[in-house]
């Protein structure tokens, strides 16, 4: 079981507030259209991949979801978009310490949410 954790802090209090803060003005768009809009406006993607859409739909329907996907398939985008769409805190468990800091730096550079790393390489004071 992995012991390393990347924590993303989402401060919005409702789904609507998440979308308004991250993807512009609220509209009568479907959930699928909203996540595509977030992918385009916040992350600069042309569109989401089919696997990403399926996993996001499951997560946004508040289903327990396990997505086992190959490297480069867009797993990071899934949890980042879900975090922007859902209120509260998102905790991401990752066994790859080497990639954790890169992910957090990327998130912080986007200036969308707060992010931090918590893993076994940190001292107690950190």
C-alpha positions as CSV (number, residue, x, y, z in Angstrom):
1,X,0.0,0.0,0.0
2,X,1.5,3.4,-0.9
3,X,2.5,5.7,1.9
4,X,3.0,8.9,-0.2
5,X,0.2,11.3,-0.6
6,X,-0.4,14.4,-2.7
7,X,-3.0,16.7,-1.1
8,X,-5.0,19.3,-3.1
9,X,-7.1,21.8,-1.2
10,X,-10.2,23.0,-2.9
11,X,-11.8,25.9,-1.0
12,X,-15.1,26.3,-3.0
13,X,-18.2,25.3,-1.0
14,X,-20.4,24.1,-3.8
15,X,-20.2,22.5,-7.2
16,X,-21.6,25.7,-8.8
17,X,-19.0,27.8,-7.1
18,X,-16.2,25.5,-8.3
19,X,-17.4,25.9,-11.9
20,X,-17.9,29.6,-11.6
21,X,-14.5,30.2,-10.1
22,X,-12.6,27.9,-12.5
23,X,-14.4,27.9,-15.8
24,X,-16.1,31.3,-16.2
25,X,-19.8,32.2,-15.9
26,X,-22.3,29.5,-15.0
27,X,-24.5,28.2,-17.8
28,X,-27.1,25.5,-18.4
29,X,-24.5,23.1,-19.8
30,X,-24.4,19.4,-19.0
31,X,-21.9,18.0,-16.6
32,X,-19.9,16.6,-19.5
33,X,-19.8,19.9,-21.3
34,X,-18.7,21.6,-18.1
35,X,-15.8,19.2,-17.5
36,X,-14.8,19.7,-21.2
37,X,-14.9,23.5,-20.6
38,X,-12.7,23.1,-17.6
39,X,-10.3,21.0,-19.5
40,X,-10.1,23.6,-22.3
41,X,-10.1,26.8,-20.2
42,X,-8.1,25.8,-17.2
43,X,-5.7,23.2,-18.6
44,X,-5.6,24.1,-22.3
45,X,-6.7,20.7,-23.6
46,X,-8.5,20.5,-26.9
47,X,-10.7,17.8,-25.5
48,X,-10.7,14.9,-23.0
49,X,-10.0,11.3,-24.0
50,X,-12.8,8.8,-23.8
51,X,-11.3,7.0,-20.8
52,X,-11.0,10.3,-19.0
53,X,-14.6,11.2,-19.6
54,X,-15.8,7.8,-18.3
55,X,-13.8,8.0,-15.1
56,X,-14.8,11.7,-14.5
57,X,-18.5,10.8,-15.0
58,X,-18.2,8.0,-12.4
59,X,-16.4,10.3,-9.9
60,X,-18.8,13.2,-10.5
61,X,-21.7,10.8,-9.9
62,X,-20.0,10.2,-6.5
63,X,-19.3,6.5,-7.3
64,X,-16.3,4.8,-5.7
65,X,-13.9,4.7,-8.7
66,X,-10.7,2.9,-9.5
67,X,-9.0,3.9,-12.7
68,X,-6.0,1.8,-13.7
69,X,-4.6,3.5,-16.8
70,X,-1.2,3.5,-18.5
71,X,1.4,6.3,-18.2
72,X,0.5,9.3,-20.3
73,X,-3.3,8.5,-20.4
74,X,-4.3,11.6,-18.4
75,X,-4.9,10.4,-14.9
76,X,-3.6,13.7,-13.4
77,X,-6.2,15.6,-15.4
78,X,-8.9,13.4,-14.1
79,X,-8.3,14.2,-10.4
80,X,-7.5,17.8,-11.1
81,X,-10.7,18.4,-13.0
82,X,-12.8,16.4,-10.4
83,X,-11.2,18.5,-7.7
84,X,-12.3,21.7,-9.5
85,X,-15.8,20.3,-10.0
86,X,-16.5,19.0,-6.5
87,X,-16.5,21.0,-3.3
88,X,-14.1,20.1,-0.5
89,X,-10.7,18.6,-0.3
90,X,-9.2,16.1,-2.8
91,X,-6.6,13.7,-1.6
92,X,-4.6,11.9,-4.2
93,X,-2.5,8.8,-3.3
94,X,0.5,8.3,-5.4
95,X,3.4,5.9,-5.0
96,X,5.7,7.9,-7.3
97,X,7.5,10.4,-5.0
98,X,9.5,11.7,-8.0
99,X,6.4,12.9,-9.8
100,X,4.6,14.3,-6.8
101,X,6.5,17.6,-6.6
102,X,6.2,18.1,-10.4
103,X,2.4,17.6,-10.1
104,X,2.1,20.0,-7.2
105,X,4.3,22.7,-9.0
106,X,2.1,22.3,-12.1
107,X,-1.1,22.8,-10.0
108,X,0.3,25.8,-8.2
109,X,1.5,27.4,-11.5
110,X,-2.1,27.2,-12.8
111,X,-3.2,29.3,-9.8
112,X,-6.5,27.4,-9.5
113,X,-6.2,25.7,-6.1
114,X,-3.8,25.2,-3.3
115,X,-1.6,22.0,-3.3
116,X,0.9,20.4,-1.1
117,X,3.0,17.2,-0.9
118,X,3.1,14.9,2.0
119,X,5.5,11.9,1.8
120,X,8.2,10.0,3.5
121,X,11.0,12.3,2.3
122,X,9.8,15.3,4.4
123,X,11.1,16.1,7.8
124,X,8.7,16.3,10.8
125,X,8.9,20.1,10.6
126,X,8.0,20.3,7.0
